Amino acid sequence: MHEKERHRIIMSAVQERPVVTVPELVELTDSSEATIRRDIAALHVQKKLRRVRGGAEALHPPQFVGLAGRPFSVNETINSRQKQAIAREAVALCDDGDAIIINGGTTTFQMVHFLVNRRLQVFTNSFPIAEHLLKNSKNTVMLSGGVIYREQNIILSPFDNDVTRNFYAQRMFMGAQGLGALGLMEADPLLIQAEQKLIDQADELVVLVDSSKFAKRSSLILCELRRITTVITDAGIEDRHAAMLEQAGVTLIVAQERSNEKSSAAS
């Protein structure tokens, strides 16, 4: 990865939360600690960020400190390395110029770091995803209309005649509460209503879930397995769950953590 690309990713990361550590930046950029420390030092001299012990911080704290809202802030700390690997594979499916939909969520939010060097048309119902891409990338960003739900950091509209119906995408990327033989599961009726509208506007549905989601259940089904084009998950997926996806005709991508991610997880 070129220095300019690393710098963009580093600047993107420090806008997500007050302080980003060197190991976290190593994972995001697939670079050595020595390289990251040199990058931080260079950006510090350029007055683009502030070097701190063990990492870097933004000169101006982001509006969404810690990604405010209990469900989001709690979920983002769970399986974070797996989510980064999954998000990297998701962005790899995209070509510059593509029109995509990114549904709000902690795994889909990780896509923003790998999108900073891309140029796509992005429609999202996530205020923090939209804000992050506007500040740190050249992607074209469109927000859905509706009510902002602060705890989940998403925008939902109960109306059929909103801007959602005017956007067409090759792919929609989304997470889920759970994933099983009956399909993709969510917990809230309003969330399902809004997400079904988004799904209808995309040719392909790409689901980003860490392997723990295969064991979770909810009372509401968002869509059947056969509607899903691709599932991206981590290496913890069990053989029976992989077989379930294969039987339903769903493409499975297993995101492999980079060597430095594995060593960081073990330390």
C-alpha positions in Angstrom: 0.0 0.0 0.0 1.3 3.4 -1.0 2.1 6.0 1.7 -0.7 8.3 0.5 -3.3 5.5 0.8 -2.0 4.6 4.3 -2.3 8.3 5.3 -5.9 8.4 4.1 -6.8 5.3 6.1 -5.1 6.6 9.2 -6.9 10.0 8.9 -10.2 8.1 8.4 -9.6 6.0 11.5 -8.8 8.9 13.8 -12.1 10.6 12.8 -14.0 7.5 14.1 -13.0 7.8 17.7 -10.8 10.0 19.9 -7.7 7.8 20.0 -6.6 5.0 17.6 -3.7 2.7 18.6 -0.8 1.6 16.5 -1.9 -2.1 16.5 -5.3 -1.0 15.2 -3.7 1.0 12.4 -1.5 -2.0 11.6 -4.6 -4.1 11.2 -6.3 -1.6 9.0 -3.4 -1.0 6.6 -1.7 -4.4 6.7 1.6 -2.6 7.5 4.4 -2.9 10.1 4.4 -1.1 13.4 7.5 0.8 12.3 5.8 2.0 9.1 2.7 3.2 11.0 4.8 5.0 13.6 6.6 6.8 10.8 3.3 7.7 9.2 1.9 9.0 12.5 5.0 11.1 13.0 4.8 12.6 9.5 1.1 13.4 9.9 1.8 15.0 13.3 4.4 17.3 11.8 1.9 18.2 9.1 -0.5 19.1 11.9 -3.1 16.7 10.5 -3.4 14.7 13.7 -1.8 14.6 17.2 0.8 11.9 18.1 0.1 10.3 21.5 1.7 7.5 23.4 0.9 4.2 21.5 -1.2 5.8 18.8 -2.8 9.0 17.4 -5.7 11.2 18.1 -7.7 13.7 16.0 -7.0 17.4 16.3 -10.7 18.0 16.5 -12.7 15.3 18.2 -15.3 13.6 15.9 -19.0 14.5 16.3 -19.8 10.9 17.1 -17.4 10.2 19.9 -17.3 6.5 20.5 -20.2 6.1 18.0 -22.8 7.3 20.5 -25.7 5.1 21.4 -25.5 2.0 23.6 -26.4 -0.7 21.1 -23.9 0.6 18.5 -21.1 1.3 21.0 -21.4 -2.1 22.7 -21.7 -4.0 19.5 -18.7 -2.3 17.9 -16.3 -3.8 20.5 -17.5 -7.4 19.9 -15.4 -9.4 17.3 -13.9 -6.2 16.0 -11.0 -7.9 14.2 -13.3 -10.3 12.4 -15.5 -7.4 11.4 -12.6 -5.5 9.9 -11.6 -8.6 7.9 -15.2 -9.0 6.7 -15.5 -5.4 5.7 -12.2 -5.5 3.7 -13.6 -8.4 1.7 -16.9 -6.6 1.2 -15.1 -3.5 -0.3 -13.1 -5.8 -2.5 -16.3 -6.8 -4.3 -16.7 -3.2 -5.5 -15.3 -1.4 -8.5 -15.0 2.3 -8.8 -18.1 3.8 -10.3 -20.4 1.1 -8.7 -23.7 2.2 -7.1 -24.0 0.4 -3.7 -26.3 0.5 -0.6 -24.7 0.2 2.8 -27.1 -0.5 5.6 -26.3 0.9 9.1 -24.5 -1.5 11.5 -21.2 -2.0 13.3 -19.8 -4.4 10.7 -20.8 -2.4 7.7 -19.4 0.8 9.4 -15.9 -0.8 9.1 -16.3 -0.6 5.3 -15.7 3.2 5.5 -11.9 2.8 6.2 -11.5 0.7 3.0 -13.6 3.0 0.9 -11.5 6.1 1.6 -9.4 5.5 -1.6 -12.4 4.5 -3.7 -14.9 6.4 -5.8 -18.4 4.9 -5.7 -22.0 6.1 -5.4 -23.0 5.2 -1.9 -26.6 5.2 -0.6 -26.9 4.7 3.2 -29.3 5.0 6.1 -26.4 5.4 8.5 -25.6 9.0 9.6 -22.1 8.1 10.8 -21.3 6.2 7.6 -22.4 9.1 5.5 -20.6 11.7 7.6 -17.4 9.7 7.6 -17.3 9.2 3.9 -18.1 12.8 3.2 -15.2 13.9 5.4 -12.6 11.3 4.4 -13.3 10.2 0.8 -14.3 11.2 -2.7 -17.3 8.9 -2.8 -20.7 10.3 -3.8 -22.9 9.9 -0.8 -26.7 9.9 -0.6 -28.7 9.7 2.6 -32.2 8.2 3.1 -34.8 10.5 4.6 -36.6 9.8 7.8 -36.2 9.9 11.6 -32.7 9.5 13.1 -32.7 6.8 15.8 -29.9 7.9 18.0 -29.2 4.6 19.8 -28.7 2.7 16.5 -27.3 5.7 14.5 -29.6 4.9 11.6 -32.3 6.8 9.7 -35.6 5.1 9.1 -38.7 6.1 7.2 -42.1 4.4 7.4 -43.2 6.0 4.1 -43.2 4.4 0.7 -42.6 7.5 -1.3 -39.2 8.4 0.2 -35.9 8.9 -1.7 -35.1 5.1 -1.4 -37.3 4.3 -4.4 -35.2 6.5 -6.6 -31.9 4.8 -6.1 -30.7 1.6 -7.9 -27.7 -0.3 -6.8 -25.8 -3.3 -8.0 -25.3 -4.5 -4.4 -26.6 -3.9 -0.9 -24.3 -4.6 2.0 -25.9 -5.3 5.4 -25.5 -7.1 8.7 -28.1 -8.9 10.7 -29.3 -9.9 14.1 -29.0 -13.6 13.1 -28.8 -15.9 10.2 -30.3 -19.4 10.0 -32.1 -21.9 7.8 -35.3 -19.7 7.7 -33.3 -16.7 6.5 -32.0 -13.3 7.7 -33.3 -12.2 11.1 -33.9 -8.8 12.7 -35.4 -7.7 15.9 -37.5 -4.6 15.1 -40.6 -4.4 12.8 -39.8 -0.8 11.7 -36.2 -1.9 10.9 -37.4 -4.7 8.8 -39.9 -2.5 6.9 -37.1 0.0 6.1 -34.6 -2.7 5.2 -37.0 -4.5 2.9 -37.4 -1.3 0.9 -33.6 -1.0 0.5 -33.3 -4.7 -0.5 -35.8 -4.2 -3.3 -33.5 -1.5 -4.8 -30.5 -3.8 -5.2 -29.7 -6.6 -7.6 -27.4 -8.4 -5.2 -27.7 -8.7 -1.4 -24.4 -9.2 0.4 -24.6 -10.0 4.1 -21.8 -9.3 6.5 -21.9 -11.3 9.6 -19.3 -12.7 12.0 -19.7 -16.4 12.6 -21.4 -15.9 16.0 -24.5 -14.7 14.2 -25.3 -18.2 12.9 -26.1 -19.2 16.5 -28.4 -16.2 17.2 -32.1 -16.1 16.6 -34.9 -13.5 16.4 -38.6 -13.6 16.1 -38.7 -11.7 12.8 -37.6 -12.8 9.4 -36.3 -10.1 7.1 -35.8 -12.3 4.0 -35.3 -15.9 3.0 -31.9 -17.3 2.4 -32.5 -17.6 -1.4 -32.7 -13.8 -1.6 -29.1 -13.5 -0.3 -26.4 -13.5 -3.0 -23.3 -13.6 -0.9 -22.5 -14.1 2.8 -19.1 -12.8 4.1 -18.1 -14.2 7.5 -15.0 -15.3 9.4 -13.1 -18.5 9.7 -15.1 -19.5 12.8 -18.1 -20.6 10.6 -19.1 -24.2 11.3 -19.3 -26.8 8.4 -23.0 -27.2 8.9 -23.6 -23.5 8.4 -21.5 -23.5 5.3 -23.4 -26.4 4.0 -26.7 -24.6 4.7 -25.6 -21.7 2.6 -24.4 -23.9 -0.2 -27.7 -25.8 -0.3 -29.5 -22.4 -0.6 -27.3 -21.3 -3.5 -25.6 -18.6 -1.5 -22.0 -17.8 -2.3 -19.8 -17.9 0.9 -16.7 -15.8 1.4 -14.6 -16.5 4.4 -12.6 -13.5 5.5 -9.1 -14.4 6.7 -7.5 -12.3 9.4 -4.1 -11.0 8.4 -1.1 -12.4 10.2 -0.7 -9.3 12.4 -4.4 -9.5 13.3 -4.0 -13.0 14.6 -0.9 -12.1 16.6 -2.7 -9.1 18.0 -5.7 -11.2 19.0 -3.4 -13.7 20.8 -1.6 -11.0 22.8 
